[in-house]
Amino acid sequence: MTAEVYFVDGARTPFGRAGEKGMYWGTRADDLVVKAIVGLLERNPNLPKVAIDDVAIAATTQSGDQGLTLGRTAAILAGLPKTVPGFAIDRMCAGGMTSVTTTAASIGFGAYDIALAGGVEHMGHHPMGLDADPNPRFLTEKIVAQDALFMGNTAENLHDRFPELTKERSDYYGMRSQQKVEAAYQAGKIQPDLVPVATQSAAGWGLATEDEGRRPETTMEGLATLKTPFRPHGRVTAGNSSPLTDGATMSLIASGEAVDKYGLTPKMRLVNFAFAGVEPEVMGLGPVPSTEKALKKAGLTIEDIGLFELNEAFSVQVLSFLDHFGIDDDDPRVNVWGGAIAIGHPLAASGPRLMMQLARQFAEHPEVRYGLTAMCVGLGQGGSVIWENPNWNGR
């Protein structure tokens, strides 16, 4: 039993800088999820809320305001009928991506028709790994190196393993990401998928309408002076890494039958997806085997992919992917509107953001048939999803 599966629409909160000075310091994580759900459903008034079969919400740290089975609590708080169930999911950075693929698989199997899938991370309230208690066997039995538990160190390890991945290349990639995001903002490309969020701080009430962490003034000269926090004389800096970020994302996933029934307009068709594992010490290589696996399952090659949305956890991570597949650092198909180095990477929320940007680009590029959303995942994993453009003109 297989049904066609579509990404109908996506919406997200603006992403904020994590920490006391960030715009969401006084905002709950679950309220960010609610904003994203409400904003997405307001854009799709033809869809009866009672028709939603499930709500999947990912978070890496499922405690405090990110606990209590987020999918269910957020559904109730967003005003969905009590008959709509929900669940929480965790695959660290690929949590939101896994929310999408898990509900999509249920639709493909025929168990669901409509699902909401997304993620949230309030890294200000829940720093990565804050209350985690890694099993001591990881280190005592040398199952993984200590590096594997710190993502910045795994990025430094990529520089070590591939000397051609220089700090200069990483810095240049980070600068270009900032420039591309700013150009996309100036052209009004990113704002349509943002849901405004009321914020509260000591200064009073505010309204979040844009991503907070952008640094369009970034220069190579400035990047060269930044500290290397993960090791002395290292290559990973704040300028070629994604910042700590708060935010939530949401997507509407539907079967072909539901699309017809409710008069929905799908933005992408799911072709196939894959997850894969790698050595945790070089976590950033994860998207390479997951992409190869997804391409093989789809009967495609990397040459068939006309647009790439790659999560910029670290510049070096994206560059390792590009080098493996023989793609230029400045290839115009890759992260057309920039990425997480400028926008931010609120861990479990990032996957659906990649999908939203790819969907918007599909609408502008009917000559492109297939696109890829891919990301590395903490503890040595990768996730890749291949999408088909419904606007493809056959050329």
BELJOKA-V823325 format. One record per helix or strand of 2 or more residues. SS is the DSSP state (H for helix, E for strand). FROM is the first residue (numbers start at 1). LEN is the number of residues. If there is no record, write none. Layout:
ss:SS from:FROM len:LEN
ss:SS from:FROM len:LEN
This chain:
ss:E from:5 len:9
ss:E from:16 len:2
ss:H from:29 len:14
ss:H from:49 len:3
ss:E from:54 len:5
ss:H from:64 len:3
ss:H from:70 len:8
ss:E from:86 len:4
ss:H from:92 len:18
ss:E from:114 len:9
ss:H from:137 len:4
ss:H from:146 len:4
ss:H from:151 len:11
ss:H from:167 len:20
ss:H from:191 len:3
ss:E from:194 len:2
ss:E from:197 len:5
ss:E from:204 len:5
ss:H from:220 len:5
ss:H from:238 len:3
ss:E from:245 len:11
ss:H from:256 len:7
ss:E from:268 len:10
ss:H from:280 len:19
ss:H from:302 len:3
ss:E from:305 len:6
ss:H from:315 len:10
ss:H from:340 len:4
ss:H from:347 len:18
ss:E from:370 len:8
ss:E from:381 len:8
